[in-house]
Amino acid sequence: MLKDNIRDMRKEKGYTQSQLASLIGVTQGAVYFWEKGINEPAAGYVVRLAQVFGVSADELLSYECEKADDKTTRTAEMTALFNKLTENQQNIIINTAKEMLKP
């Protein structure tokens, strides 16, 4: 469930509810309500939560801690980092990766 995913991912990252709230621009009470299942975040906040956790919104909505493997975790981490780069920086990474993969 989304409420469990938010709580589990927050704890995995070592954030308090207040810290997470500050990162996504809501109150600590909003995070508390989400984690208790009293209400759910609007779509825009789901996207922001996913970015903070380094996963896709789809993963956040269907995440299962026990089933996440290392490759999935690393891919999500790399995607989150890549998305924080400027377009120019992303192009450098892409070109570097292409060069590394050449035979």
C-alpha positions in Angstrom: 0.0 0.0 0.0 1.1 3.5 -0.7 1.1 4.5 3.0 3.5 1.7 3.8 5.7 2.5 0.9 6.1 6.1 1.9 6.9 5.1 5.5 9.3 2.3 4.5 11.1 4.3 1.9 11.4 7.3 4.3 12.9 5.1 6.9 15.3 3.4 4.4 16.6 6.9 3.5 16.9 7.7 7.2 14.5 10.7 7.1 12.2 11.9 9.8 8.7 12.8 8.7 9.7 16.5 9.2 12.8 16.1 7.0 10.8 14.4 4.2 8.1 17.1 4.5 10.7 19.8 4.1 12.3 18.1 1.0 8.9 17.9 -0.8 7.3 21.1 0.4 4.6 19.9 2.7 4.0 19.9 6.4 5.1 17.1 8.7 1.4 16.6 9.4 0.8 15.8 5.7 3.4 13.1 5.8 1.9 11.7 9.0 -1.5 11.5 7.4 -0.1 9.8 4.3 1.7 7.2 6.4 -1.4 6.6 8.5 -3.6 6.2 5.4 -5.8 9.1 6.5 -5.4 10.6 3.1 -3.1 10.2 0.0 -0.7 12.6 -1.6 -1.8 14.4 -4.8 -0.2 13.2 -8.0 2.4 16.1 -7.9 3.5 15.0 -4.5 3.8 11.4 -5.6 6.2 12.5 -8.3 8.2 14.6 -5.8 8.3 11.7 -3.3 9.5 9.4 -6.0 12.3 11.8 -6.9 13.4 12.1 -3.3 13.4 8.3 -2.8 15.1 7.8 -6.2 12.4 5.6 -7.6 9.7 6.0 -10.3 6.2 7.0 -9.3 5.1 3.6 -10.5 7.6 2.0 -8.1 6.4 4.2 -5.3 2.9 3.2 -5.9 3.7 -0.6 -6.1 6.9 -0.9 -4.2 7.6 -4.0 -2.0 10.8 -3.7 0.1 11.4 -7.4 0.3 11.3 -7.9 -3.5 13.6 -5.0 -4.5 16.8 -6.5 -5.8 20.2 -4.7 -6.1 19.9 -4.1 -9.8 16.5 -2.4 -9.4 17.8 -0.3 -6.5 21.0 0.8 -8.4 18.9 1.6 -11.6 16.5 3.7 -9.5 19.4 5.5 -7.8 21.2 6.2 -11.1 17.9 7.5 -12.7 17.3 9.8 -9.8 20.9 11.2 -10.0 20.7 11.5 -13.8 17.4 13.5 -13.5 19.1 16.0 -11.2 21.8 16.9 -13.8 21.5 19.7 -16.4 20.8 18.7 -20.0 24.5 19.4 -20.8 25.6 17.1 -18.0 23.2 14.4 -19.0 24.7 14.5 -22.6 28.2 14.2 -21.2 27.1 11.1 -19.2 25.4 9.6 -22.2 28.4 10.1 -24.5 30.8 8.8 -21.9 28.6 5.6 -21.4 28.5 5.1 -25.2 32.3 5.4 -25.4 32.7 2.9 -22.5 30.5 0.4 -24.3 32.4 0.5 -27.6 34.1 -2.8 -28.4 
